[in-house]
Amino acid sequence: MGRKPVRPGQCVYFCLAVLVFLCGCTLFEESNRRQQLRETLASGQQLLVRGDYDGSLKAFESVVAIAQNQPPADVATYNIGLVFAHPHNPKKDVRQAIGTLNQVIAKYPESVWAEQARVWVGVLIEAEESKKEIARTQQLVEKSQEEIERNRLAAEKSKHEFEKSRLELDKSRQEIEKMKQMLEKSKQIDIEIEKKRRERAK
């Protein structure tokens, strides 16, 4: 009543069965992982469309963490850049957007999202440069307006001073005219006195 000897073929079948089971488990886990990534990515995109920028950002960051530099980490990183660049996002951060999109270009150069990221980086940099140029122009306009106001005040002051000088000049002319009249009267008086003196002398 001893045990039946194990034939070498049975051992091989057993090993193959274990291997198939393990591979099946691994494939099942991988399939679940990919399904989870797809669902989380789709959820992030839906949240972005609905304007839930914080929720969308968390979903995309979760995809990046799970994917570990493998697809779809490229599209998730690209979408993180879009969240930061979105004009309606109250926490919009163009620098962060450019940095994130540059990560797509650097980490996933072969990805279809790398070229789109490159385009977005160009657009965002150009927009930032335009914004800076507008700010510089606005400062120049403000400085010009200040200079115009200063010149207007200086002209107003000059006008007041000119008016004051004109009034003083008019006053001086009037005083000179009075003095001339007084001098004329004085001469007349002198002539009258001289005339009377001569008449007395006769």
Secondary structure, 3 states (H helix, E strand, C coil): CCCCCCCHHHHHHHHHHHHHHHHHHHHHHHHHHHHHHHHHHHHHHHHHHHCCHHHHHHHHHHHHHHHCCCCCHHHHHHHHHHHHHCCCCCCCCHHHHHHHHHHHHHHCCCCHHHHHHHHHHHHHHHHHHHHHHHHHHHHHHHHHHHHHHHHHHHHHHHHHHHHHHHHHHHHHHHHHHHHHHHHHHHHHHHHHHHHHHHHHHC
